[in-house]
Amino acid sequence: MIKGVAFDLDGTLIDSVGIYSSSLSDVLNSMGMHASVEQIMPYIGLPLEDMLDRMFRITDKAEISEIRARRDAIIARNIRNIHVFPEAMPTLRSLRSEGMRLAIVTSSSSNFVSLVDSEFKIASMVDAVVTRDNVARMKPNPDPYIKAFGELSVNAEEGMVVGDSEIADIAPGKAIGAKTVLVARSDRPKSAADFVVGGVDRVIEIIKAGPK
């Protein structure tokens, strides 16, 4: 029986992948490292450190901090261009009304989550929020999800991980024994997830249907 659900934020509850990709592309291009939005998109959901290492072998902490600061400044100026997916808030309200414990787990910063919450009040709908600032090891390490279920007082085996990244959400969810739901709005990729859905509203049906 599922007692708690941990949702990824970017690309799962909010449509922020585009602004993350475009802002990072702008910063990298201005610094002489050419990266298109299309090249960046597959890495969204991973910590910036992992993205830069995989794409450009950048590991210098000072350089990463500069890139992050410049990217975050662009995002902050354009926060109103981010949108909550239409089904997200009704889904959270419905699950809360059924007594489900809810968490948001994101590789974004606490500051970004605060900016989003000031616009949409989405973080206010859950019982726990785990950001990059709350853990020593970020996704795809399972630690953020372990922390989230701990804060919900839910065993991972009685939890569900919902996210749009096979690497950053499904893999760590499987590693800790949680049920996993991949949100794939544009296609239906092959996935190790227990379920593949087109929107988070399907989570309600999955939970009501019981064990798979």
N, CA and C atoms as a LAMMPS dump frame, in Angstrom:
ITEM: TIMESTEP
0
ITEM: NUMBER OF ATOMS
636
ITEM: BOX BOUNDS ff ff ff
-5.0000000000000000e+02 5.0000000000000000e+02
-5.0000000000000000e+02 5.0000000000000000e+02
-5.0000000000000000e+02 5.0000000000000000e+02
ITEM: ATOMS id mol type element x y z
1 1 1 N 0.847 -1.201 0
2 1 2 C 0 0 0
3 1 3 C 0.883 1.251 0
4 2 1 N 0.613 2.146 -0.921
5 2 2 C 1.393 3.378 -1.02
6 2 3 C 0.929 4.364 0.053
7 3 1 N 1.894 4.862 0.84
8 3 2 C 1.574 5.814 1.905
9 3 3 C 2.176 7.197 1.668
10 4 1 N 3.138 7.279 0.747
11 4 2 C 3.772 8.566 0.479
12 4 3 C 4.265 8.647 -0.952
13 5 1 N 4.203 9.842 -1.523
14 5 2 C 4.642 10.056 -2.905
15 5 3 C 5.657 11.188 -2.94
16 6 1 N 6.797 10.92 -3.567
17 6 2 C 7.837 11.936 -3.745
18 6 3 C 7.876 12.337 -5.216
19 7 1 N 7.567 13.601 -5.475
20 7 2 C 7.532 14.121 -6.838
21 7 3 C 8.807 14.895 -7.16
22 8 1 N 9.378 14.633 -8.322
23 8 2 C 10.359 15.549 -8.886
24 8 3 C 9.628 16.856 -9.198
25 9 1 N 10.372 17.947 -9.313
26 9 2 C 9.746 19.248 -9.575
27 9 3 C 9.82 19.636 -11.051
28 10 1 N 11.033 19.866 -11.548
29 10 2 C 11.224 20.394 -12.903
30 10 3 C 10.897 19.349 -13.965
31 11 1 N 9.936 19.676 -14.82
32 11 2 C 9.529 18.761 -15.866
33 11 3 C 8.482 17.762 -15.428
34 12 1 N 8.195 17.731 -14.13
35 12 2 C 7.2 16.808 -13.585
36 12 3 C 5.977 17.561 -13.082
37 13 1 N 6.198 18.5 -12.169
38 13 2 C 5.109 19.338 -11.657
39 13 3 C 5.066 20.698 -12.342
40 14 1 N 6.233 21.226 -12.694
41 14 2 C 6.285 22.536 -13.349
42 14 3 C 7.032 22.443 -14.67
43 15 1 N 6.614 23.282 -15.612
44 15 2 C 7.207 23.307 -16.947
45 15 3 C 8.366 24.297 -16.951
46 16 1 N 9.48 23.865 -16.389
47 16 2 C 10.648 24.739 -16.237
48 16 3 C 11.848 24.263 -17.039
49 17 1 N 11.709 23.129 -17.709
50 17 2 C 12.841 22.551 -18.432
51 17 3 C 13.33 23.495 -19.523
52 18 1 N 12.389 24.15 -20.208
53 18 2 C 12.759 25.065 -21.283
54 18 3 C 13.597 26.229 -20.799
55 19 1 N 13.168 26.857 -19.698
56 19 2 C 13.906 28.019 -19.196
57 19 3 C 15.248 27.596 -18.605
58 20 1 N 15.302 26.425 -17.974
59 20 2 C 16.586 25.928 -17.475
60 20 3 C 17.556 25.717 -18.638
61 21 1 N 17.063 25.093 -19.7
62 21 2 C 17.924 24.791 -20.84
63 21 3 C 18.377 26.051 -21.558
64 22 1 N 17.441 26.963 -21.811
65 22 2 C 17.789 28.174 -22.559
66 22 3 C 18.708 29.09 -21.764
67 23 1 N 18.475 29.204 -20.457
68 23 2 C 19.323 30.077 -19.641
69 23 3 C 20.742 29.523 -19.546
70 24 1 N 20.864 28.209 -19.387
71 24 2 C 22.196 27.605 -19.329
72 24 3 C 22.895 27.719 -20.678
73 25 1 N 22.143 27.529 -21.753
74 25 2 C 22.714 27.677 -23.092
75 25 3 C 23.254 29.084 -23.301
76 26 1 N 22.485 30.088 -22.884
77 26 2 C 22.92 31.485 -23.025
78 26 3 C 24.223 31.732 -22.264
79 27 1 N 24.286 31.221 -21.04
80 27 2 C 25.483 31.436 -20.216
81 27 3 C 26.693 30.742 -20.829
82 28 1 N 26.53 29.489 -21.206
83 28 2 C 27.655 28.739 -21.766
84 28 3 C 28.144 29.357 -23.07
85 29 1 N 27.211 29.768 -23.917
86 29 2 C 27.603 30.387 -25.183
87 29 3 C 28.352 31.692 -24.954
88 30 1 N 27.919 32.461 -23.942
89 30 2 C 28.592 33.731 -23.648
90 30 3 C 30.003 33.516 -23.109
91 31 1 N 30.256 32.311 -22.59
92 31 2 C 31.571 31.98 -22.046
93 31 3 C 32.423 31.177 -23.031
94 32 1 N 31.932 31.074 -24.267
95 32 2 C 32.697 30.391 -25.302
96 32 3 C 32.533 28.891 -25.351
97 33 1 N 31.574 28.359 -24.601
98 33 2 C 31.3 26.917 -24.622
99 33 3 C 29.954 26.718 -25.295
100 34 1 N 29.982 26.327 -26.533
101 34 2 C 28.76 26.308 -27.328
102 34 3 C 27.912 25.08 -27.003
103 35 1 N 26.696 25.362 -26.567
104 35 2 C 25.76 24.293 -26.22
105 35 3 C 24.356 24.756 -26.566
106 36 1 N 23.704 24.03 -27.441
107 36 2 C 22.338 24.375 -27.813
108 36 3 C 21.362 23.861 -26.762
109 37 1 N 20.158 24.373 -26.811
110 37 2 C 19.103 23.897 -25.916
111 37 3 C 18.904 22.397 -26.103
112 38 1 N 18.935 21.95 -27.351
113 38 2 C 18.719 20.534 -27.653
114 38 3 C 19.814 19.658 -27.046
115 39 1 N 21.03 20.174 -27.002
116 39 2 C 22.13 19.408 -26.409
117 39 3 C 22.016 19.325 -24.89
118 40 1 N 21.448 20.358 -24.295
119 40 2 C 21.335 20.423 -22.838
120 40 3 C 20.155 19.616 -22.313
121 41 1 N 19.067 19.593 -23.066
122 41 2 C 17.815 18.994 -22.595
123 41 3 C 17.96 17.588 -22.006
124 42 1 N 18.729 16.685 -22.613
125 42 2 C 18.808 15.325 -22.052
126 42 3 C 19.409 15.263 -20.652
127 43 1 N 20.114 16.315 -20.253
128 43 2 C 20.786 16.315 -18.954
129 43 3 C 19.983 17.026 -17.862
130 44 1 N 18.865 17.636 -18.242
131 44 2 C 18.043 18.324 -17.25
132 44 3 C 17.543 17.307 -16.225
133 45 1 N 17.633 17.681 -14.97
134 45 2 C 17.276 16.774 -13.875
135 45 3 C 18.501 16.342 -13.1
136 46 1 N 19.658 16.388 -13.774
137 46 2 C 20.916 16.1 -13.085
138 46 3 C 21.445 17.367 -12.431
139 47 1 N 22.245 17.24 -11.387
140 47 2 C 22.894 18.418 -10.81
141 47 3 C 23.752 19.114 -11.867
142 48 1 N 23.876 20.43 -11.744
143 48 2 C 24.663 21.199 -12.704
144 48 3 C 26.085 20.657 -12.806
145 49 1 N 26.658 20.249 -11.664
146 49 2 C 28.012 19.706 -11.669
147 49 3 C 28.128 18.507 -12.612
148 50 1 N 27.145 17.613 -12.546
149 50 2 C 27.164 16.431 -13.405
150 50 3 C 26.975 16.811 -14.865
151 51 1 N 26.071 17.757 -15.117
152 51 2 C 25.828 18.201 -16.488
153 51 3 C 27.096 18.756 -17.12
154 52 1 N 27.761 19.651 -16.4
155 52 2 C 28.954 20.301 -16.944
156 52 3 C 30.106 19.315 -17.102
157 53 1 N 30.199 18.37 -16.186
158 53 2 C 31.243 17.353 -16.286
159 53 3 C 31.008 16.476 -17.512
160 54 1 N 29.775 16.057 -17.71
161 54 2 C 29.464 15.162 -18.825
162 54 3 C 29.583 15.869 -20.176
163 55 1 N 29.194 17.142 -20.216
164 55 2 C 29.18 17.859 -21.488
165 55 3 C 30.528 18.467 -21.852
166 56 1 N 31.226 19.029 -20.853
167 56 2 C 32.452 19.781 -21.137
168 56 3 C 33.644 19.384 -20.27
169 57 1 N 33.467 18.357 -19.424
170 57 2 C 34.513 17.954 -18.484
171 57 3 C 34.914 19.114 -17.563
172 58 1 N 33.945 19.95 -17.232
173 58 2 C 34.192 21.056 -16.303
174 58 3 C 34.007 20.544 -14.88
175 59 1 N 35.05 20.657 -14.07
176 59 2 C 34.976 20.216 -12.676
177 59 3 C 35.444 21.292 -11.702
178 60 1 N 35.954 22.399 -12.214
179 60 2 C 36.447 23.474 -11.353
180 60 3 C 35.283 24.112 -10.594
181 61 1 N 35.359 24.102 -9.267
182 61 2 C 34.241 24.572 -8.447
183 61 3 C 33.943 26.044 -8.654
184 62 1 N 34.973 26.865 -8.816
185 62 2 C 34.762 28.3 -9.014
186 62 3 C 34.052 28.558 -10.336
187 63 1 N 34.438 27.833 -11.366
188 63 2 C 33.804 28.004 -12.677
189 63 3 C 32.356 27.541 -12.64
190 64 1 N 32.117 26.428 -11.971
191 64 2 C 30.744 25.93 -11.841
192 64 3 C 29.887 26.926 -11.074
193 65 1 N 30.428 27.504 -10.013
194 65 2 C 29.688 28.489 -9.214
195 65 3 C 29.339 29.715 -10.044
196 66 1 N 30.267 30.148 -10.891
197 66 2 C 29.992 31.306 -11.75
198 66 3 C 28.888 30.991 -12.748
199 67 1 N 28.961 29.828 -13.356
200 67 2 C 27.932 29.428 -14.316
201 67 3 C 26.577 29.343 -13.628
202 68 1 N 26.547 28.743 -12.43
203 68 2 C 25.287 28.621 -11.699
204 68 3 C 24.712 29.994 -11.363
205 69 1 N 25.552 30.902 -10.877
206 69 2 C 25.08 32.234 -10.489
207 69 3 C 24.504 32.98 -11.687
208 70 1 N 25.179 32.895 -12.82
209 70 2 C 24.701 33.589 -14.014
210 70 3 C 23.421 32.958 -14.551
211 71 1 N 23.366 31.637 -14.522
212 71 2 C 22.145 30.953 -14.953
213 71 3 C 20.976 31.296 -14.041
214 72 1 N 21.198 31.231 -12.729
215 72 2 C 20.123 31.493 -11.774
216 72 3 C 19.608 32.923 -11.869
217 73 1 N 20.487 33.859 -12.196
218 73 2 C 20.06 35.252 -12.348
219 73 3 C 19.098 35.391 -13.522
220 74 1 N 19.382 34.684 -14.608
221 74 2 C 18.487 34.711 -15.771
222 74 3 C 17.143 34.085 -15.411
223 75 1 N 17.181 32.953 -14.721
224 75 2 C 15.94 32.274 -14.336
225 75 3 C 15.097 33.158 -13.426
226 76 1 N 15.734 33.808 -12.458
227 76 2 C 15.001 34.668 -11.521
228 76 3 C 14.293 35.805 -12.248
229 77 1 N 14.929 36.344 -13.288
230 77 2 C 14.312 37.437 -14.051
231 77 3 C 13.137 36.946 -14.892
232 78 1 N 13.117 35.647 -15.14
233 78 2 C 12.089 35.094 -16.029
234 78 3 C 11.191 34.08 -15.325
235 79 1 N 11.086 34.185 -14.01
236 79 2 C 10.354 33.193 -13.232
237 79 3 C 8.893 33.082 -13.662
238 80 1 N 8.321 34.174 -14.154
239 80 2 C 6.91 34.133 -14.559
240 80 3 C 6.698 33.423 -15.889
241 81 1 N 7.777 33.062 -16.553
242 81 2 C 7.659 32.269 -17.776
243 81 3 C 7.558 30.779 -17.472
244 82 1 N 7.704 30.439 -16.2
245 82 2 C 7.525 29.055 -15.768
246 82 3 C 6.043 28.822 -15.49
247 83 1 N 5.57 27.635 -15.831
248 83 2 C 4.155 27.315 -15.629
249 83 3 C 4.013 25.989 -14.884
250 84 1 N 2.993 25.916 -14.064
251 84 2 C 2.644 24.647 -13.426
252 84 3 C 1.837 23.833 -14.432
253 85 1 N 2.166 22.564 -14.581
254 85 2 C 1.375 21.723 -15.477
255 85 3 C -0.073 21.682 -14.977
256 86 1 N -1.042 21.749 -15.9
257 86 2 C -2.454 21.897 -15.507
258 86 3 C -2.952 20.869 -14.506
259 87 1 N -2.457 19.635 -14.615
260 87 2 C -2.97 18.582 -13.739
261 87 3 C -2.257 18.514 -12.397
262 88 1 N -1.181 19.29 -12.228
263 88 2 C -0.336 19.133 -11.04
264 88 3 C -1.053 19.508 -9.742
265 89 1 N -1.582 20.714 -9.668
266 89 2 C -2.216 21.163 -8.423
267 89 3 C -3.445 20.332 -8.061
268 90 1 N -4.351 20.034 -9.025
269 90 2 C -5.481 19.164 -8.677
270 90 3 C -5.041 17.794 -8.171
271 91 1 N -3.958 17.276 -8.729
272 91 2 C -3.449 15.974 -8.285
273 91 3 C -2.947 16.048 -6.851
274 92 1 N -2.175 17.071 -6.541
275 92 2 C -1.667 17.233 -5.174
276 92 3 C -2.816 17.409 -4.186
277 93 1 N -3.806 18.21 -4.56
278 93 2 C -4.96 18.424 -3.665
279 93 3 C -5.716 17.123 -3.428
280 94 1 N -5.906 16.355 -4.492
281 94 2 C -6.642 15.096 -4.371
282 94 3 C -5.901 14.109 -3.478
283 95 1 N -4.602 13.986 -3.679
284 95 2 C -3.818 13.06 -2.854
285 95 3 C -3.801 13.495 -1.394
286 96 1 N -3.682 14.795 -1.163
287 96 2 C -3.709 15.308 0.217
288 96 3 C -5.042 15.006 0.884
289 97 1 N -6.116 15.155 0.129
290 97 2 C -7.45 14.919 0.698
291 97 3 C -7.65 13.46 1.098
292 98 1 N -6.863 12.57 0.47
293 98 2 C -6.928 11.141 0.797
294 98 3 C -5.962 10.766 1.911
295 99 1 N -5.247 11.762 2.448
296 99 2 C -4.313 11.508 3.537
297 99 3 C -2.937 11.052 3.101
298 100 1 N -2.645 11.17 1.808
299 100 2 C -1.335 10.758 1.303
300 100 3 C -0.271 11.756 1.737
301 101 1 N 0.876 11.252 2.176
302 101 2 C 2.016 12.103 2.523
303 101 3 C 2.766 12.445 1.242
304 102 1 N 3.117 13.72 1.064
305 102 2 C 3.686 14.181 -0.202
306 102 3 C 4.993 14.931 0.004
307 103 1 N 5.904 14.761 -0.954
308 103 2 C 7.179 15.478 -0.92
309 103 3 C 7.556 15.927 -2.325
310 104 1 N 8.35 16.981 -2.389
311 104 2 C 9.003 17.402 -3.627
312 104 3 C 10.494 17.161 -3.454
313 105 1 N 11.109 16.529 -4.442
314 105 2 C 12.546 16.244 -4.415
315 105 3 C 13.157 16.818 -5.69
316 106 1 N 14.059 17.768 -5.543
317 106 2 C 14.581 18.473 -6.713
318 106 3 C 16.075 18.742 -6.609
319 107 1 N 16.726 18.781 -7.762
320 107 2 C 18.133 19.173 -7.818
321 107 3 C 18.282 20.684 -7.878
322 108 1 N 17.165 21.398 -7.929
323 108 2 C 17.195 22.861 -7.897
324 108 3 C 17.515 23.344 -6.486
325 109 1 N 17.815 24.621 -6.37
326 109 2 C 18.171 25.202 -5.074
327 109 3 C 16.93 25.54 -4.255
328 110 1 N 17.129 25.728 -2.964
329 110 2 C 16.033 26.167 -2.092
330 110 3 C 15.534 27.54 -2.518
331 111 1 N 16.441 28.385 -2.982
332 111 2 C 16.052 29.714 -3.438
333 111 3 C 15.123 29.624 -4.64
334 112 1 N 15.437 28.723 -5.578
335 112 2 C 14.571 28.554 -6.742
336 112 3 C 13.195 28.054 -6.318
337 113 1 N 13.16 27.092 -5.419
338 113 2 C 11.874 26.573 -4.946
339 113 3 C 11.069 27.681 -4.277
340 114 1 N 11.728 28.549 -3.53
341 114 2 C 11.04 29.677 -2.888
342 114 3 C 10.467 30.628 -3.926
343 115 1 N 11.228 30.886 -4.996
344 115 2 C 10.737 31.747 -6.076
345 115 3 C 9.504 31.138 -6.734
346 116 1 N 9.571 29.843 -7.006
347 116 2 C 8.436 29.154 -7.617
348 116 3 C 7.236 29.174 -6.683
349 117 1 N 7.484 28.933 -5.397
350 117 2 C 6.384 28.894 -4.433
351 117 3 C 5.737 30.262 -4.261
352 118 1 N 6.525 31.324 -4.392
353 118 2 C 5.957 32.669 -4.271
354 118 3 C 4.986 32.956 -5.405
355 119 1 N 5.184 32.305 -6.54
356 119 2 C 4.299 32.492 -7.69
357 119 3 C 3.119 31.53 -7.681
358 120 1 N 3.371 30.274 -7.306
359 120 2 C 2.372 29.23 -7.522
360 120 3 C 1.904 28.506 -6.261
361 121 1 N 2.615 28.679 -5.13
362 121 2 C 2.253 28.017 -3.87
363 121 3 C 2.264 26.497 -3.992
364 122 1 N 3.083 25.977 -4.872
365 122 2 C 3.09 24.526 -5.075
366 122 3 C 3.826 23.798 -3.957
367 123 1 N 4.917 24.37 -3.453
368 123 2 C 5.646 23.725 -2.355
369 123 3 C 4.816 23.712 -1.084
370 124 1 N 3.893 24.653 -0.98
371 124 2 C 3.021 24.721 0.194
372 124 3 C 2.008 23.58 0.215
373 125 1 N 1.906 22.848 -0.895
374 125 2 C 0.942 21.754 -0.993
375 125 3 C 1.505 20.426 -0.49
376 126 1 N 2.803 20.396 -0.166
377 126 2 C 3.415 19.124 0.222
378 126 3 C 3.932 19.185 1.653
379 127 1 N 4.261 18.02 2.186
380 127 2 C 4.699 17.915 3.579
381 127 3 C 6.203 18.081 3.75
382 128 1 N 6.959 17.872 2.687
383 128 2 C 8.42 17.981 2.77
384 128 3 C 8.979 18.404 1.421
385 129 1 N 10.049 19.183 1.459
386 129 2 C 10.753 19.598 0.245
387 129 3 C 12.24 19.325 0.445
388 130 1 N 12.824 18.577 -0.462
389 130 2 C 14.258 18.289 -0.42
390 130 3 C 14.898 18.901 -1.66
391 131 1 N 15.851 19.803 -1.453
392 131 2 C 16.543 20.468 -2.555
393 131 3 C 18.025 20.103 -2.545
394 132 1 N 18.764 20.66 -3.494
395 132 2 C 20.21 20.417 -3.556
396 132 3 C 20.916 20.908 -2.299
397 133 1 N 20.288 21.842 -1.587
398 133 2 C 20.907 22.424 -0.4
399 133 3 C 20.736 21.566 0.849
400 134 1 N 19.907 20.525 0.764
401 134 2 C 19.591 19.716 1.941
402 134 3 C 20.348 18.401 2.024
403 135 1 N 21.099 18.064 0.977
404 135 2 C 21.789 16.775 0.946
405 135 3 C 23.224 16.947 0.453
406 136 1 N 24.084 16.052 0.907
407 136 2 C 25.483 16.096 0.461
408 136 3 C 25.637 15.505 -0.932
409 137 1 N 24.816 14.495 -1.222
410 137 2 C 24.868 13.838 -2.531
411 137 3 C 23.513 13.984 -3.208
412 138 1 N 23.518 14.542 -4.408
413 138 2 C 22.277 14.831 -5.114
414 138 3 C 21.909 13.698 -6.07
415 139 1 N 20.74 13.825 -6.699
416 139 2 C 20.371 12.886 -7.748
417 139 3 C 21.504 12.826 -8.783
418 140 1 N 21.75 11.655 -9.353
419 140 2 C 20.978 10.412 -9.271
420 140 3 C 21.275 9.539 -8.052
421 141 1 N 22.075 10.018 -7.109
422 141 2 C 22.237 9.291 -5.856
423 141 3 C 20.872 9.196 -5.169
424 142 1 N 20.545 8.098 -4.533
425 142 2 C 19.23 7.947 -3.897
426 142 3 C 19.014 8.812 -2.655
427 143 1 N 20.076 9.418 -2.122
428 143 2 C 19.969 10.13 -0.842
429 143 3 C 18.819 11.139 -0.767
430 144 1 N 18.574 11.957 -1.808
431 144 2 C 17.464 12.913 -1.695
432 144 3 C 16.112 12.23 -1.486
433 145 1 N 15.903 11.104 -2.163
434 145 2 C 14.637 10.394 -1.99
435 145 3 C 14.578 9.677 -0.645
436 146 1 N 15.708 9.165 -0.194
437 146 2 C 15.755 8.563 1.142
438 146 3 C 15.395 9.607 2.193
439 147 1 N 15.961 10.79 2.059
440 147 2 C 15.671 11.875 3.004
441 147 3 C 14.197 12.264 2.951
442 148 1 N 13.648 12.345 1.75
443 148 2 C 12.245 12.739 1.606
444 148 3 C 11.316 11.757 2.308
445 149 1 N 11.495 10.472 2.06
446 149 2 C 10.625 9.488 2.709
447 149 3 C 10.856 9.455 4.214
448 150 1 N 12.079 9.727 4.639
449 150 2 C 12.344 9.831 6.069
450 150 3 C 11.565 10.967 6.694
451 151 1 N 11.534 12.112 6.017
452 151 2 C 10.791 13.26 6.541
453 151 3 C 9.286 13.025 6.509
454 152 1 N 8.851 12.162 5.6
455 152 2 C 7.425 11.819 5.541
456 152 3 C 7.062 10.718 6.527
457 153 1 N 8.071 10.13 7.177
458 153 2 C 7.873 8.972 8.064
459 153 3 C 7.215 7.817 7.316
460 154 1 N 7.709 7.59 6.1
461 154 2 C 7.199 6.521 5.237
462 154 3 C 8.369 5.634 4.819
463 155 1 N 8.212 4.322 4.952
464 155 2 C 9.232 3.411 4.445
465 155 3 C 9.287 3.517 2.926
466 156 1 N 10.483 3.46 2.367
467 156 2 C 10.626 3.591 0.914
468 156 3 C 9.801 2.548 0.169
469 157 1 N 9.69 1.347 0.742
470 157 2 C 8.919 0.277 0.101
471 157 3 C 7.431 0.603 0.041
472 158 1 N 7 1.566 0.859
473 158 2 C 5.603 2.005 0.833
474 158 3 C 5.485 3.376 0.167
475 159 1 N 6.538 3.741 -0.558
476 159 2 C 6.56 5.038 -1.215
477 159 3 C 6.54 4.917 -2.723
478 160 1 N 6.289 6.037 -3.368
479 160 2 C 6.277 6.114 -4.822
480 160 3 C 7.096 7.318 -5.257
481 161 1 N 7.954 7.116 -6.255
482 161 2 C 8.753 8.193 -6.841
483 161 3 C 8.174 8.52 -8.209
484 162 1 N 7.885 9.798 -8.43
485 162 2 C 7.299 10.251 -9.691
486 162 3 C 8.222 11.297 -10.302
487 163 1 N 8.725 11.044 -11.501
488 163 2 C 9.63 12.002 -12.127
489 163 3 C 9.726 11.805 -13.62
490 164 1 N 10.398 12.743 -14.284
491 164 2 C 10.495 12.696 -15.744
492 164 3 C 11.856 12.224 -16.24
493 165 1 N 12.741 11.833 -15.335
494 165 2 C 14.088 11.417 -15.73
495 165 3 C 14.362 9.972 -15.327
496 166 1 N 14.729 9.171 -16.314
497 166 2 C 15.094 7.779 -16.045
498 166 3 C 16.313 7.714 -15.126
499 167 1 N 17.268 8.621 -15.363
500 167 2 C 18.519 8.609 -14.604
501 167 3 C 18.343 9.201 -13.209
502 168 1 N 17.697 10.371 -13.141
503 168 2 C 17.661 11.13 -11.89
504 168 3 C 16.498 10.769 -10.976
505 169 1 N 15.474 10.116 -11.5
506 169 2 C 14.298 9.8 -10.683
507 169 3 C 14.016 8.297 -10.605
508 170 1 N 13.891 7.67 -11.756
509 170 2 C 13.505 6.26 -11.766
510 170 3 C 14.601 5.369 -11.179
511 171 1 N 15.841 5.58 -11.603
512 171 2 C 16.945 4.742 -11.095
513 171 3 C 17.097 4.83 -9.578
514 172 1 N 17.141 6.033 -8.983
515 172 2 C 17.241 6.084 -7.519
516 172 3 C 15.998 5.559 -6.82
517 173 1 N 14.831 5.763 -7.432
518 173 2 C 13.61 5.228 -6.846
519 173 3 C 13.632 3.712 -6.782
520 174 1 N 14.066 3.087 -7.88
521 174 2 C 14.178 1.627 -7.904
522 174 3 C 15.219 1.144 -6.893
523 175 1 N 16.292 1.913 -6.75
524 175 2 C 17.389 1.508 -5.864
525 175 3 C 16.955 1.404 -4.411
526 176 1 N 15.966 2.211 -4.017
527 176 2 C 15.525 2.186 -2.62
528 176 3 C 14.257 1.364 -2.419
529 177 1 N 13.781 0.729 -3.492
530 177 2 C 12.641 -0.163 -3.364
531 177 3 C 11.286 0.488 -3.471
532 178 1 N 11.239 1.739 -3.932
533 178 2 C 9.961 2.433 -4.089
534 178 3 C 9.315 2.068 -5.421
535 179 1 N 8.002 2.222 -5.517
536 179 2 C 7.333 2.151 -6.807
537 179 3 C 7.756 3.378 -7.612
538 180 1 N 7.872 3.229 -8.916
539 180 2 C 8.358 4.332 -9.741
540 180 3 C 7.408 4.623 -10.89
541 181 1 N 7.235 5.926 -11.156
542 181 2 C 6.364 6.382 -12.238
543 181 3 C 7.141 7.382 -13.086
544 182 1 N 7.359 7.051 -14.352
545 182 2 C 8.026 7.964 -15.274
546 182 3 C 6.979 8.816 -15.971
547 183 1 N 7.133 10.132 -15.896
548 183 2 C 6.241 11.059 -16.593
549 183 3 C 6.875 11.39 -17.939
550 184 1 N 6.235 10.937 -19.008
551 184 2 C 6.742 11.161 -20.367
552 184 3 C 5.611 11.758 -21.188
553 185 1 N 5.593 13.061 -21.288
554 185 2 C 4.462 13.741 -21.915
555 185 3 C 4.458 13.658 -23.438
556 186 1 N 5.621 13.551 -24.056
557 186 2 C 5.675 13.617 -25.516
558 186 3 C 5.807 12.255 -26.187
559 187 1 N 6.276 11.25 -25.464
560 187 2 C 6.42 9.923 -26.056
561 187 3 C 6.316 8.875 -24.957
562 188 1 N 6.492 7.618 -25.329
563 188 2 C 6.447 6.521 -24.364
564 188 3 C 7.735 5.713 -24.5
565 189 1 N 8.813 6.181 -23.891
566 189 2 C 10.1 5.501 -24.038
567 189 3 C 10.138 4.181 -23.278
568 190 1 N 11.082 3.325 -23.665
569 190 2 C 11.335 2.13 -22.865
570 190 3 C 11.88 2.583 -21.519
571 191 1 N 11.372 1.993 -20.463
572 191 2 C 11.734 2.472 -19.134
573 191 3 C 11.742 1.327 -18.138
574 192 1 N 12.592 1.472 -17.129
575 192 2 C 12.612 0.507 -16.029
576 192 3 C 11.536 0.818 -15
577 193 1 N 10.824 1.926 -15.19
578 193 2 C 9.795 2.343 -14.237
579 193 3 C 8.665 1.321 -14.169
580 194 1 N 7.999 1.288 -13.029
581 194 2 C 6.837 0.411 -12.887
582 194 3 C 5.679 0.884 -13.753
583 195 1 N 5.612 2.2 -13.957
584 195 2 C 4.553 2.783 -14.771
585 195 3 C 5.129 3.923 -15.608
586 196 1 N 4.602 4.103 -16.812
587 196 2 C 4.937 5.249 -17.658
588 196 3 C 3.632 5.959 -17.982
589 197 1 N 3.568 7.257 -17.671
590 197 2 C 2.318 8.006 -17.802
591 197 3 C 2.559 9.308 -18.559
592 198 1 N 1.465 9.898 -19.032
593 198 2 C 1.561 11.157 -19.758
594 198 3 C 1.404 12.377 -18.887
595 199 1 N 0.983 12.197 -17.641
596 199 2 C 0.803 13.311 -16.715
597 199 3 C 0.672 12.796 -15.298
598 200 1 N 0.939 13.654 -14.317
599 200 2 C 0.956 13.191 -12.926
600 200 3 C -0.428 12.828 -12.401
601 201 1 N -1.492 13.236 -13.084
602 201 2 C -2.834 12.885 -12.631
603 201 3 C -3.06 11.372 -12.637
604 202 1 N -2.314 10.659 -13.482
605 202 2 C -2.455 9.205 -13.527
606 202 3 C -2.011 8.54 -12.231
607 203 1 N -1.23 9.252 -11.426
608 203 2 C -0.764 8.704 -10.15
609 203 3 C -1.954 8.339 -9.266
610 204 1 N -2.996 9.145 -9.308
611 204 2 C -4.193 8.884 -8.5
612 204 3 C -4.786 7.522 -8.855
613 205 1 N -4.944 7.261 -10.152
614 205 2 C -5.504 5.988 -10.61
615 205 3 C -4.609 4.819 -10.212
616 206 1 N -3.305 5.007 -10.368
617 206 2 C -2.358 3.931 -10.054
618 206 3 C -2.443 3.546 -8.581
619 207 1 N -2.49 4.544 -7.719
620 207 2 C -2.559 4.271 -6.278
621 207 3 C -3.877 3.594 -5.918
622 208 1 N -4.967 4.063 -6.5
623 208 2 C -6.277 3.472 -6.206
624 208 3 C -6.372 2.032 -6.692
625 209 1 N -5.663 1.72 -7.785
626 209 2 C -5.71 0.368 -8.35
627 209 3 C -4.974 -0.644 -7.483
628 210 1 N -4.079 -0.164 -6.625
629 210 2 C -3.36 -1.061 -5.734
630 210 3 C -2.095 -1.617 -6.344
631 211 1 N -1.474 -2.597 -5.682
632 211 2 C -0.17 -3.129 -6.11
633 211 3 C -0.203 -3.659 -7.531
634 212 1 N 0.93 -3.44 -8.229
635 212 2 C 1.054 -3.962 -9.591
636 212 3 C 1.628 -5.365 -9.529
